[in-house]
């Protein structure tokens, strides 16, 4: 390659951060929708949740036992028990007994309301009552074997949540504990940012749908299914539209099926070969922002906006090699989907690890090497998971992280420290 062509080659590429910034600039959280709280797990809250009740609604018992006045049993012990009259039994859901007098008690179950006048609960284990004895329920007296104090085993009304309190703020990522909290204040539905609809288009004359007979010289479509699964993992709803042939009209026809999508992702057709024409279709039917990123794998990556009638739909054209497609999705598409869901942009967790194998970087791009992270003597290690060519999908399948060699380093040697983006955390890493 001549020095002039070499210079043009690099001028055409943009940095990873610049590419990500250009992509994210066209996205924003999608409109909110109201959904069942059971469907809201993992989604981002689009409203504040305020309670209109106290939780618990009344002072209630934290134990099975006897509601008493503590001053009646101040000096009680096993050798010197205090005897109280049993005037009632109260269970969870009952109305509170209204008037407890001196030397009286109410047999009470966990969650039952505290009787008027009571200020402590003594558990069964500290009384003469054998809870397993059915006749205990008819006893008119009980002996208390331990002294008490004000508030013992009593849950105060509003101790958990107070009427008028904001229990969750807009922007909260909902997890099972949040769903339980929302249900506890009586809400059956909640407003969340809706999931983006992501249309996925594979291109290539050689591509065959899985499940069909594979003719000589053809390969199965792994990209659509890998990308669709990554969309689901990121929180979006994928729509695989089908396979387009490597001609202008076929690709244009497939893109016309993406109306209503919030994002279109294509795979292949974005490099510089004779049949790489996704860029041409996008340029005619919208605008092209860039088509090459200084990264390896994933350099041929197109981004622009597709014009569909009155709609403008962002389009990311991923490379055709399956590893390149997944790595580029991770760097650019996943953050865009998360932004549409209402998440703040938070990159994947990175760690420092000792590299077991050398990473070479001969042409000044940022290398994302597929690596298997493991722990040895409480130190993270990263071992390359196989051949690093962008067509070797099995190496991606064995990896749990991407080890980074920066643009300005020709290599990272075995035994040196490397930064690794963690794709997932298997238990053996901890």
ZICOR-V411538 format. One record per helix or strand of 2 or more residues. SS is the DSSP state (H for helix, E for strand). FROM is the first residue (numbers start at 0). TO is the last residue. If there is no record, write none. Layout:
<<SS | FROM | TO> <SS | FROM | TO>>
This chain:
<<H | 2 | 10> <H | 15 | 23> <E | 31 | 35> <H | 36 | 38> <E | 43 | 44> <E | 48 | 49> <E | 59 | 60> <E | 64 | 67> <H | 69 | 71> <E | 81 | 89> <E | 103 | 107> <E | 119 | 122> <H | 123 | 125> <H | 133 | 137> <E | 140 | 143> <E | 153 | 154> <E | 165 | 167> <H | 175 | 183> <E | 188 | 192> <E | 196 | 202> <E | 206 | 207> <E | 218 | 219> <H | 222 | 233> <E | 236 | 243> <H | 247 | 255> <E | 262 | 266> <H | 277 | 283> <E | 285 | 289> <E | 294 | 295> <E | 301 | 307> <E | 310 | 317> <H | 321 | 339> <E | 349 | 354> <E | 358 | 359> <E | 365 | 375> <E | 378 | 383> <H | 392 | 397> <E | 400 | 404> <E | 410 | 411> <E | 416 | 421> <H | 426 | 428>>
